[in-house]
Structures are given as structure tokens and as C-alpha cells.
Amino acid sequence: MEVILKKSIDGLGSPGDVLKVADGYARNYLLPMQLAVHATERNRRFLEHQIRVIDQQESKDREHAREIAAQIVDVTCHLTRRAGENDRLFGSVTPADIVESLRTSENIELDRRVIELTEPIRELGAFTVSVKLHADVIVELRVVVEREE
């Protein structure tokens, strides 16, 4: 049976691929799970249209991410926290804290999930944090954690 994939399937193909698969595989798995549709001319045209719409949206998202990256590239995020001996923080600095600081000081709106911290910041000092705004747009943000007076 000939089908058009709607979603990416490991070992099989990516969205828009026209494949010949076993009848049972198509009838019992791909079609009921809505991972593929029958390869008719109407479905081909519809899927091509959907792919164009998705590509346009993707390019808009990429441009928006580049605009935000241009704002972030020269920004240094300053945070003040209580710290004990040996410059260890009482608590930690999380992505939500960084986002809140950017919102209040620079008027930049971000989602906390775009801030990539391998682990929370637990000491005073200057750190470089990756901000993944889009799959193609990753920018470095400088975060300075200072002692609260």
C-alpha cells in the first residue's frame, strides 16, 4: 500500500515522504495512529500545502528569534542574592530568576524553558548561559550574581 507520512518515523521517513509499506502495517498502525494517509492525489496536494504553511511559520519564528537575540547579545543580567561564607548562595539562581530579571530590567519577554542551565547557579560570580530561542538561534547571555547587602 502506498502512504504519505504525516509525522517523522524513525527508520521509515519524514513528513511528506511517499512510501510503499505492507498493507497490514498501514491498516493496523500507520493509518489508525494518524501517522500517515493514503497516497491519493488529493492528499498529496493537501500535504504539500500544509508543508508550505509550516515552512512559512517556521521562517517567521526564526526571524522573531533573531530579533530577540539581537536584543540579548549585549545584555548582562545582574542578580543580587544572599550569600554565606565562601561565596555560596543561600538557595540558587534558576532560569525563572534570569527571565524575571530580564523582564524587569531590559523589558525582554522570554520563556524560562529557553534558558539552558545544566545545573542551577549556586555561587557568586559571572557566568555565561545559553539561550536557545530557536533550533537555529542560540545566543550567549552573561549573568552576574552579586552579594546582597
C-alpha positions in Angstrom: 0.0 0.0 0.0 1.2 3.5 -0.8 1.0 6.1 2.0 2.1 9.6 2.7 3.8 10.2 6.1 2.3 12.9 8.2 4.9 12.6 11.0 8.5 11.6 11.2 9.0 7.9 12.0 12.5 6.6 12.8 13.7 4.1 10.2 10.8 4.9 7.8 10.9 8.5 6.8 10.0 12.1 7.4 6.7 14.1 6.8 5.7 14.3 3.2 7.5 11.1 2.1 5.5 8.8 -0.2 6.3 5.2 0.8 5.2 1.7 -0.1 4.5 -0.3 3.0 2.9 -3.6 3.9 -0.9 -3.4 3.8 -1.2 -4.7 7.4 1.3 -2.1 8.7 -0.6 0.7 7.1 -4.1 -0.5 8.1 -3.2 -1.6 11.6 -0.7 1.1 12.7 0.1 4.0 10.4 -3.5 5.0 9.5 -5.2 4.5 12.9 -2.4 6.3 14.7 -2.7 9.2 12.1 0.9 8.9 11.2 0.1 8.5 7.5 -2.7 8.9 5.0 -3.5 7.1 1.8 -1.4 8.3 -1.1 -4.2 9.9 -3.2 -3.7 12.9 -5.4 -6.0 15.0 -3.1 -3.9 14.0 0.0 -0.7 14.8 -1.8 -1.9 18.4 -2.7 -3.2 18.9 0.9 0.1 17.7 2.5 2.1 19.9 0.2 0.0 22.9 1.2 0.4 22.0 4.9 4.2 21.8 4.5 4.3 25.2 2.8 2.3 26.7 5.7 4.6 25.1 8.3 7.7 26.4 6.4 6.3 29.9 6.4 5.5 29.8 10.1 9.0 28.4 10.8 10.6 31.2 8.9 8.5 33.8 10.9 9.5 32.1 14.2 13.2 32.1 13.1 13.1 35.9 12.3 11.4 36.7 15.6 14.0 34.7 17.5 16.8 36.6 15.6 15.2 39.9 16.7 15.2 38.8 20.3 18.7 37.5 20.0 19.9 40.9 18.8 18.4 42.5 21.9 20.0 39.9 24.2 23.5 39.8 22.7 24.7 42.9 24.5 22.8 42.5 27.8 24.3 41.5 31.1 21.8 40.1 33.6 22.6 41.3 37.2 21.2 39.4 40.1 21.7 40.0 43.8 21.4 37.2 46.2 22.2 36.5 49.9 25.4 34.5 50.2 27.2 32.9 53.1 30.9 32.1 53.6 32.9 31.0 50.6 30.5 33.0 48.3 27.9 30.2 48.4 24.4 31.3 47.8 21.5 30.6 50.2 19.4 28.9 47.5 20.2 29.1 43.8 19.6 31.1 40.7 17.2 29.3 38.3 16.1 30.1 34.7 12.9 31.6 36.1 15.1 34.1 38.1 17.0 35.1 35.0 13.8 35.5 32.9 12.3 37.7 35.7 15.5 39.9 35.8 15.4 40.3 32.0 11.7 41.2 32.1 12.2 43.9 34.8 15.5 45.4 33.8 15.5 45.1 29.9 11.8 44.6 29.1 12.6 41.4 27.3 10.0 38.7 27.5 11.3 35.1 27.4 10.0 31.7 28.4 12.0 30.1 31.2 12.5 26.9 29.1 14.7 28.7 26.6 17.4 29.4 29.3 19.7 26.4 29.3 21.4 25.8 32.6 23.0 22.4 33.2 22.5 23.0 36.9 21.3 26.0 39.0 23.9 28.6 39.8 24.8 28.3 43.5 27.7 30.8 43.9 28.6 34.4 43.4 30.4 35.4 40.2 30.0 35.8 36.4 28.5 33.0 34.3 27.7 32.5 30.6 24.3 31.0 29.9 23.0 29.7 26.6 19.6 30.9 25.5 18.1 28.7 22.8 15.4 30.9 21.2 15.0 28.6 18.1 16.7 25.5 16.8 18.9 27.7 14.6 19.2 30.7 17.0 21.3 30.2 20.1 22.8 33.2 21.9 25.0 33.6 25.0 23.8 35.6 27.9 26.2 36.9 30.6 24.8 36.5 34.1 26.4 38.2 37.1 25.4 37.1 40.6 26.4 39.7 43.3 26.1 39.6 47.0 23.1 41.2 48.5 23.9 44.0 51.1 
